[in-house]
């Protein structure tokens, strides 16, 4: 697996090479109820637009119930609501839904995705993810990886992330796509793809989007079309075991569909730790069609 470090590229050099090659780049941040973190995240990325490394910074407001859109707009980003992008298809909540509509609303030849709840986002994320595309035109998808401390409500590090990766994604890849087992973090939220790839594949509406894009990119372009880059450190908030269970089910559904096994239901059944009360959660396992087919 082609692997690099974000320090392998200098910002000024990438800007010059990008302009010389006539390549454009967009940053898409899906955001739902992230008013507490979105301004800080944008503060890290917006200078790259001013320098010319990014041509646009787009926040996709995913049916937020707070002031995420207003805060992002005030910070200087372009903000679109999921319901305003291709309104012929009614909008839903879901990470993949926001990313799919973000590709539709953006214009860059390369689209960089980054999460809006990261506590230590930096411009080096974008620098690291763009570098491999300018180094090699065969690269179609670049995945980030990093140390992943998880902080509690008091800001203290409680543990390290990657539970869904280690318990679901990595076993699936090791068993069925061992060529991808060398990816450090196949479900990383910071990654980038060429528009030609992103418009040619389906997007799961929910959390299955990352593994789906990875498997589809590998299926189309093989290992030569993939790269990964060390982005250093990424701190984010803790999610409950129940939330991670739902995420794991959506990841499994997307992966198994690409292995020839479609899910037969779209509900996750869980039980409360106290009293063992039944909990039924609807899963976002359906998919948006390839943009090129619209």
N, C-alpha and C positions, 0 to 999 in steps of 0.2 A: 504494500500500500504506500503510495507516494505520501510522504509525511514531511512537514516543514514547521517552522516556528515563526511567530508573528514578527520577530526581530530580524528575520531574513530579508525583509523589505523595508525601505525607507519611504515615508509619505511623499516627499518631494519627487523621488524617482518614479513612483507609481503614477503620480499626477502627470508627469511628462510623458511616460510611456502610454498611458491611457489616451492622452490627447493625440499623440503621434499615431496611434492605432485607430483613432476615431471611434472608440468604444464608450458607451454611456453606461452608468450604473445608478441603480435606485436602491434605497434602503426602505424596507417595509417593516413596520412594527405593529403587530396585532395587539390590541389593548382592550381589556374589559375591566372596568372598575380599578384603574391603576392611577388615580389622581395623586396618590401619595408618592409615587416613584417616577412617573412619566417625565416630569420636568428635569429631574436629575439625569435620567437616561438621555434625553434629548440634548442636554448640555454637553454630553460627551460626543455626540454625533454631528450636531449641526455645524461645527467649524469645518468639518470635512466637505460640506456642501459649499461653504464659502471659498475653500481652497481649490475646489474643482475635482476632488477625488470622487465625490458623489454629485450626481446631477439633480437628485431630489430626495427628500426625506419625507416619507408618507406614513402617517399614523392611521390605521384602520380601526375605527371605534366599533367594537363588537357588541352593540346593544348595551352599552354601559348604563348603570343607574346612578352614576355619580358625575363629577365634573371633569372626567378624563379628557373629553374632546376640547372643552374650553381651556383647560390647563395646557394641553399640547399646542393648541392654536396660539395661545399667548406666548408660549416659548419660541414659536417661530416655525413650527412644522406645518406641512400641508395635512389637513385632516379630512378624511372621508368616512361617512357612515356606511356600514355594510349594506344597509337597505337602499342606498343611493347608487350602488354599483350593480349594473345589470339587474334592474328592478323587475324584469320579467320573471326572474326566479326569486320568490320570497326569501328574505334573509333569515338565517338561523344563528343561534349561538354556536360557537365551536371554533377551535383554533384553526383547523383546516379550512373552514368556511371563510374566516378572515384572511387567511393567506391567499386563497384562491381569488377572492375579490381584490386583494392587494396586487396580485399579478395583473389582473384586468385593469386596475386603475393606474398602474405605474407604466413607465415608458422605457426603462433602461434595458440595454442588451444583457446586462447582468443584474440579477435581483438578489440583494442581500436581505436575509431575514434575521431579526433579533427580537428577543423578548423584552417586554416593557416593565417587568418586575425585578430586574437585576439590580442589585445594590451597589455594584462596583463596575458598571459598564465603562468601557474606555474606547477611544478612537482606534486603539490597536486591534480591536475585534474586526473592524471593517478592513483595516490595512492587511491583516493576516488572511482574511477570507478572499480578498480581491487578488492578492499576489499570484496565486497559482494559475488563475485564468490568463493573466498577462504573460506568464512564463510559458504556457503551453496551450495552444488552441484546442487540443484534444480534451482538455479537462471540461467536464460538464457540470459536476456537482462537487462542492467543497464543504466538508463538515468540520466544525470546530470541536475542540476538546479542551478540558481545563480541570483544575482542582475545583471541587464543588462543595464547599462548606455550607451547611444549612444553619441559619440563625433562628433563635427563638424570639419571643415577644420582647425580651430584654436586650436583644442584640448579641447575645452570647452564642458561640458556635456550639450546637448540640450534637451534630453528627455530620456525616458527609453524604451527599446525594447519589443518585444513580440506582435506586432500588428497583425501579421498573426495568431499567437496562439490564441489571444483573440477574433478575429473576424471570424476565420474559424475553426481552429482545436478544440478549446474548445467547441464551440457550437455543432459541429458534434459529438464529443465524449460524451458530456452530453446527447444528444438526442438519440444516437444509441448504445453507449458503455459506459453507466454510471459507470461501474466498473473502467473505466480508467479516470474518471473525477478528481480523486485525484492526478493525475500527475501534478506537478507544471509546467513543461515545456516539453510537449510531442514532440515538434519540436527541442529540444536542439541539437546543433551540436557536443557536447561532450557526447559520450556514448560508450558502449561496448557490445559485444555479443560473445557467444560461437561459435566457428567455425561450430559445428554441426548444429546450427540454421541458421547461415548466409549462409551456402552452400545449405540449403534446401528450401529457399524461393526466390521468384523473387525480383528484384531490379528495381524500376522505374528509368528511365534514369535521370530525373530532380530532382526538389525540393520535389517531393512526397516521396522520399526514407525514410525519418525519420518516417512519420506516417504509411507508409506501413510496415516497419519492426516492429513497435510497434503493429499494429493490427494483423499481422501475428504471432508474438511471443505470443500474448494473445490468439489468436485462437488455437495455438498448445499447449500451456503450462498453460494457465489461469493466474490468478493473482499471483499464487505461483512462477511463472517463471520470474516475473518482480520485479525490485527494482529501487529506485531512491536515489540520493545522493546529498547533498548540497555541491557545489564546491566553494561557497563564492561569487566571483564577476567576471564578464566577460564583458570587454569593447570592442566594435567593432564599425565599421564605419556605418554611416547612409546610407540607401538605399532610393531611390525615391519612391513615391507612385505608379508610373507606374511599377517599378521593383517589388514592393511588390504585386501588382495585379497579375502579371504573376506568382509569387511564390504561391500566394493563389490559383490560378486556378490549378496549378500542384498538390498542396496538396489535393485539393478537388477531383481531378480526381482519385488519388491513393486511397483515403479513400472511395469514392463512389464505385469504382470498387470492393472493398472488402466488400461492403454492397450490391452487386448485381446489380449495375447500371454502365454500361460502358459508357464513353464519346462518343458522336457521332461526334465530331469535335476536331481538334487539333490546333485551332487558337484562340488567345485572342484578342478581339476587344476593343480598348480604344480610348479616344479622348483627344487631347492636351488641356490644360487648357486655352490657348489663341488661339482664332480662331477656336477651336473645330475641328481641322483637325483629320481625322481618322488615327488611328495607329493599324496595324495588326501585332501581334507577334506570331510566331510559338511556340507551347507549346511542351515540352518534356514529353508526357504522355505515351509513349510506355515503355516496360519493358524488362529487360534482364532476361533470363531464370535462374532457380536455377542452381547453379554451379554443384551440384550433378548430374544434368541431362545431362551435357556436355559429 
